[in-house]
Amino acid sequence: MSPKAMDMNSLHPRWAGSRCVFGIVGLGVMGGSFAARLRQLGYKVYGMDLDPDTLKYALEQGIIDSGSPDPAQILPLCDVVIFCLYPTRIQPWIETHQQDLKPGALLLEISGVKTGITQPLQELVRPDCELLSIHPMCGRESQGIRYSDPKIFDGANFLIIPTSRNTPESRRFVQGLARELGCGTISELDPESHDRMIGFLSQLTHVIAVSLMNTHENSHLVQYTGDSFRDLTRIARINENMWPELFLLNRDILLEETDQFLAAVQQFRDMLAAGDRQGMKEAMIESTKRREKFG
């Protein structure tokens, strides 16, 4: 256990020192990455997943200490439980299994949408436990534990989405956890602000990538592809089960962002149609200035 981990966990006696044990629910890309990094840091990590092949791989690769498809065998051992499930699967999971949670357990959920998710989950969780929403901004377009990588946390932005139901201790604990994971900027947002931000920075960009790839049949252009096309369409390799769920959970905000994007495209098209060289030049200068702020 690193000295940093000891300092972090001393903030709350329920999650103290080397006794802090993590449970990961769902060993996909993010769950596997969490587990692998936490084990690197010296924590004991248990995995829960319904797929026996996933559990076998996680054990063989040293990603987890032990695992089971049956949460009743794992939850009583875990001080902190991290949910790496699709958003709509978390509530029924808690309803079914929370009687097996260790008293005083801290629950962390990482779903990509928070409004309509965080508060109902907090109201559902046993009163002796606490649920805090987080969002490490380091997902991958690939699916499955074989694409997990503890290095995805290195320098990544990390969002904490607390509500009035969360304690100062849990917020400080997770701030320390994010630093240990290797994340860069750590920020706190309310659920609505999170969803508005994510609607633009993540969801709209995925809509654009999917739409660009589906503009017309383009496989005959593979041998001519340059960096610009590859960069723009990397995230078009998308999890078709998870992303529609996220889009629908954040539908109103994503519709607003999509309408604003369509208006911007229409404005640029009008300048092109009118031969407005100066207008296009000014738009490009403005976009360059804005892009520079993102590094």
N, C-alpha and C positions, 0 to 999 in steps of 0.2 A: 504494500500500500504506500503510495507516494505521500510526502509531507503535505502536499496541497490537498490531497483527499482527506487526510486527517483533520485539517483545518476546516474544510468545507463541511464535513459531517458533524463536527463538534457544535454546529449551530443548532442542532436539534437532537435531543437524546434518543428519539425513536430511530434515527438514521445514523447512529454514532459509529465513528471509526471503522475498523476493519469488520465489524459485525454487519455493516450495511450490505444487504444481498439484493440483487436485481432480478426481476422476472421480466422477460420479453414475451409479449403476446403477439404472435404473427412474425415468422422468420422469413420475411421477404427481403428486398434490397435494404430497406431502412432498418427493419428489425435485426437482420444479420449484421449490418454495419454498427448499430448500437452495441450489440452483444460483443462483437469482435473488439471494438475500441475499449469497452468497459473491462473486458478480460485483460487487455494489454495494460490497463491501469491498475490491475491487481484485484479487481472486484470478483466476487463469486456471482456467476450469471446462470440462470436457469431459462430454458426456452420452452415455449408452448406453441405447438402448431399441429394441425390435423393431418398434415402430410407426413407419413413415416419416412419417405425418402429425404425430405427436407431436414427432419430431425437427425437422420443418419448422417447426412452430409455435414450438418453443423457440429456433430460430435467428432466425426473423423477429422475435420479441419480445425478442431480446437476453438470453434467460435463460441460454444457454450460449455459449461461444466457438466450439465445434465439436462435432459429434456423429457417431455411427455406430451401426448395428445390430451391427457386428462388434467385439467387445471387443479383439481382437488389434491393431486399429488405434489403440486408445485407451490400454489399460492400461500399455504401456511408458512412457507420458508422465506417469503420475500418481503423485504421492508419497502421496496420501491418497485412498482409495476408499470412498465411502459407499454402502451397500446399502440401497435403498428398495424392497425386494421383499417379497412375501408370505413368511412365515417358512420354509415348506417348500420354497421355490424357491431359497433361498440356497445350501444345501449342493450340489445338483447344478450350480449355476452355478459355484461355486468349483472343484469337481472338474473341470469342463470347461475352465475358462479360467485357472486360477491359474498355469499355466506362462508366461503372458504378463505377469504382474505385474512391476512394476519391483522390482529387488532392494531389500529394506528397506522396502517399502511398508507403510503403516498402513491397516488395514481397519476400518471402523466399520459396525456393523449396527444398525438402528433398530427391529427387530420388537417387537411388543407383548407377547410372552411370551419369557422367557429360560431357564427351567429346561428342559433337554432340547434347547436350541438352542445356547446359548453354548459349552458345553464341547465338544460334538462338532465345532463349527466350528473352535474353537481347536486341537483335535487334528488337524484336517484341513489347516489352513493350513500352507504351506511354512515351514520353521524360520527362514528369514531374514526373514519377515514377521510381523506381529502383528495380531491381531483383538481389538477391544475393543467390547463391547456398550454402546449408549447408548439413551436414550429421551426425546426432547423431547416434552413433554406439550402438544402443540398441533395434534393431528390435526383433520381436518375431515370432515364427513359426506358431502361431495360428492366425486366421483371425476374424475380426469383432470387433465392439466397446465393446462387452462384455468381451473381453480379454485385454482391455486397462487398464493401470495401471500407475499412475503418478510416482511411485517409480522406473520405468525402467530407469529414467534419473540419479538416484543416483550413482555417481562415474563413469558414462559412459564416454568414449572418445567422443569428439565433434569436428567435422571437419568443417572448413570454407573454401570454394573454391571460392576465389575472382578472378576477372579478372580486366583488366584496366578500365572497365566501372564502377567499384564499387568505392564508395567514402570511405575515411577514417572514416567518421561518421558512415556509415552503418556497417563497420567492427567492430568498437569499440562497437556499440550498440549490435551486435550479440554476441560479446565476453562477454559482461555483461549479456545478456540474458542467455547464456549457463551457466554462473556461478549461476545465479538465479535458473535455472532449477535444479541445483544440480550436474551438470556434473563435471567430474574430469579433465583430460588433455584436453586442447583446442588447436588445431593445425590448421595451414593454409597450404593448398596444391593447386597447380595449377590443372586444370581438368585432364590433362593426367597422372600426378603423382597419383592423386586420383584413377583413373580407374585402373592403374597398381597395386596399393596397394590393391584395393578391389578385383581385379581379383584373387589374391593369398589368402588373408586373409578370404574372404567371399565366393566368387563365386566358387572357386576350392573346398573349404571344403563342399559346398552343392553338387557339382558334386560327390565327394567321398562318401558322406552319402547316396545319392540316389543310386549310383552304388552298394554300399555295401548291401543295403537292397534288391536290385534287382539281386544280384549274383545268387541266387536260391531261391526257395520257402522255407521259413524258419519258418512258423507259428508254426510248431510242436516243436520249440525250446524255445517257450515263457517261459515255466516253469523253464528253466535252465539259463535264462539270468542274467548276472552279470553287475557290474557298467561299465566295459570297453565298452561293446556293447551298453549300454544305452547312455553313454557319446558320443560315436562316431556317433550315429545315431539319436540323438535328433532332429537335423535340417532336417532329412529326412521327417518329417511331414511338407510338404512344400506347399506353395501357387502355384498351378500349372498354374495359369494365369499370375502371376507377374514375377516369376523367369525366364521362357523362354524368356520373353521380355527383362529382364535385361541381360541375357546371350547373346542374339543376338545383343544388343546394344554395348556389350563389346567383341564381338566374337573374334577378332584377338588376343587380350591380353589373353583371357581365353583359346584359343587354344594353345598359347605358354605355359601357365602355366600347362595345362593338359598334353602336350607333355613332359615337364620336370618332372612332377609327374610320368608319365608312365615309363620314363627312370629310375627314382629312384626305382620304383617297380621292373622293369626288372633287375636292378643291384642287388637288394636284392634277387630276385628269383635265379639269377645265383650263388650267394654265397651259398644259401640253397642247390641248386642242386649239387654244387661242394663240399659240406660238409665243407665250409670255416667258421669254428667257429670263428676264429680271426677277419675275415672281418665283420661278423655280430656283434661281440662284439664292434668293433671300430665304426660301424655305430650307435649302440645304445648309446655309450658314447657321440658321437657327437650330437645326437638328444637330449639327456638329457641336455647337456650344452646349446643348443639353446633354449630348452623349458624353462629353468630356467629364461631366460631373460624376458619372458612374465609373470612371477609371478605365 
